[in-house]
C-alpha cells in the first residue's frame, strides 16, 4: 500500500498523506478529560474515523482536508465539498479513505479496532 493516496479535483491531482502531521492535527480537534489525572487525552482521530465509518460526509471532508495539509497543491474545503457533491460513487470515496487509513502506520490499529467494533454492532 502506498504511503499516500491521490484524488483528482477539477483535473488536478492532490496528494493525501496520513502521517504524524495529519494525526496530530486531527487529534487536537477533540480532547476529553482523563479522570483523576487532571489531564486531557486527544481523541480526534477516533471520533473522525468512527464518524466516517457511519457515513458522516462532514467528517470525510475534514479528513481529506487534513490529509492534504502540508502538501502541494493545497485543497480548500470548498473544493473538497464540490468534489464530493459531484463524484460519481460517494460510497467508494468513503471506502477508499477508510481503507487508506487502515493501512497507514500512524492510525492503523485505531482504525482496525473501530472497524471491528462497527462490524460487531451490525451483526
N, C-alpha and C positions, 0 to 999 in steps of 0.2 A: 504494500500500500504506500502511496506517495505521501511525503511529508506535507503536502498542500493539495488543495482542490481548486478548481477553477470554475468560474461561471462567466457566461458571456452576456453582457448587458449592452444593448444598442450597438452591437458589432465589436465591442471592446472586451478583451479578456481581463478578468480580475482574479488575482490570486488570493486564496483564503488559507490562513495558517492557524492551526490550533496548537500554539506553543505556550510558553510561560507568560508572554506578554498578554495573550488572549485570556489565559487562566486568571491572572492577577486582576485584569481589568473587569472581567465578568464577576469574579468573586466579590469585589468591592461593592457590587450593586445591592447585595443583601447580606446583612450581618445579624446574628442572633446572640443574645446573652448566654454565656456558659454559666450554668447555675453554680453558685457558691465560689466562683473564682473571680468575679468582677471583670472578666474579660469578654470579648466578643469573638465569635467564630464566623468567618466569612464563608457563606454558602451559596453565593450567586450562581455558580455553575450547576449545582444540584437542582436548584429551582428552575433555571433556564432549560436544562435538559428535560426535566420532568414535564415542563410546560410544552416543549416541542413534541415530546412523545405523545402528549394529549391533543396535539393539533393546534396549539396557540400560535397564530401567524405573527403576532407582535413579537413573541419570543424568538421566532425564526428570523425576523428582520434584525433584531438586536444581535443574534448570534452571528449572522452573516456580516453585519457591520463590524463587530469586534474581531472577527477572524480576519477581516481586511485591514485592521489597524496596523500601521507601520509598513504597509505595502504600497507599491506604486504601480499603476494608478490607484487612486483612492476613491472608494464608493461613498456617495452620500445616502442617507437613509431614504430620501425621496426616490432615488434611483432604484434602490432595492425594492421599495414598495411598488413602484411602477413595474419592475421586472416580475414580481410575484403576482401582480394583478393580471399580467398578460401571458405568463408562462403556460404552456400547453398542459403540463402534467404537474400540478402543485404537490400531489402526493409523492411523486418521485423526488421533488426537491426536499421535502421533509425527510424522506427515507435516505437520500444521499447525505444530507447533513448529519443525521444520527449515525449512519454507517461510518462516515468520516471521523466523527468524534469518538466512536467506539474503537477506532484503530490508532488514535493519537495518544502517544505515551503519557502526556500530562493529564489526560482525563479518561483514559480507557477504563480503569477499574470502577470509577464512579458511574460512568455511562452504562457499563455492563450490569452493574448492580441495579441501577434504576430500570433497565430494560427487563431484567429478570423479575423484579417486583411487579412491573406492569403486566408481564406475561402471566404471572401467577394470579393477578387480580382479574384477568379476563377469562380465566378458565372456569 
